[in-house]
Amino acid sequence: MTDLAELKARLLEDPQTRAHYDAQAPEFALARELIAARTRAGLSQTKVPATSSHAPQRGSTG
């Protein structure tokens, strides 16, 4: 079985696939930074919305 790195390299040889992959780079960089910040803050994914000033208040109907 091919490992993930080899599969990724093979798929990215296709110019169209490479273009789509590269176009998503900023989004994935942001996601990595958000995850790192959450981890540094010691928050779980569940706790992040509770710390936001935009989080719905308990009992709110939306």
C-alpha positions as CSV (number, residue, x, y, z in Angstrom):
1,M,0.0,0.0,0.0
2,T,1.2,3.5,-0.8
3,D,1.8,5.8,2.1
4,L,0.0,9.2,2.3
5,A,3.0,11.3,1.3
6,E,3.5,9.2,-1.8
7,L,-0.2,9.4,-2.7
8,K,-0.2,13.2,-2.2
9,A,2.9,13.7,-4.3
10,R,1.4,11.6,-7.1
11,L,-1.9,13.5,-7.0
12,L,-0.2,16.9,-7.0
13,E,1.6,16.0,-10.2
14,D,-1.6,16.9,-12.0
15,P,-1.6,20.7,-12.7
16,Q,-5.4,21.1,-12.0
17,T,-5.2,19.2,-8.7
18,R,-2.1,21.2,-7.7
19,A,-3.9,24.5,-8.5
20,H,-6.9,23.6,-6.4
21,Y,-4.6,22.4,-3.6
22,D,-2.6,25.6,-3.7
23,A,-5.7,27.8,-3.8
24,Q,-6.7,26.3,-0.4
25,A,-3.4,27.0,1.3
26,P,-4.5,30.3,3.0
27,E,-7.6,28.7,4.4
28,F,-5.6,25.7,5.8
29,A,-2.9,28.1,7.2
30,L,-5.7,30.0,9.1
31,A,-7.2,26.8,10.4
32,R,-3.8,25.6,11.7
33,E,-3.2,29.0,13.4
34,L,-6.7,28.9,15.0
35,I,-6.1,25.3,16.3
36,A,-2.7,26.3,17.6
37,A,-4.2,29.4,19.4
38,R,-6.9,27.2,20.9
39,T,-4.4,24.7,22.1
40,R,-2.2,27.4,23.6
41,A,-5.2,28.7,25.5
42,G,-6.1,25.3,26.8
43,L,-9.5,25.3,25.2
44,S,-11.4,22.4,23.7
45,Q,-13.4,22.9,20.5
46,T,-16.5,22.9,22.6
47,K,-15.3,25.7,24.9
48,V,-14.3,28.1,22.1
49,P,-17.8,29.4,21.3
50,A,-18.4,30.1,25.0
51,T,-15.5,32.5,25.0
52,S,-16.7,34.5,22.0
53,S,-18.5,37.7,22.4
54,H,-20.6,36.6,19.5
55,A,-21.7,33.4,21.1
56,P,-25.5,33.0,21.6
57,Q,-26.5,33.6,25.2
58,R,-28.1,30.8,27.1
59,G,-31.9,30.8,26.7
60,S,-31.6,32.9,23.5
61,T,-33.8,31.9,20.6
62,G,-31.3,33.1,18.1
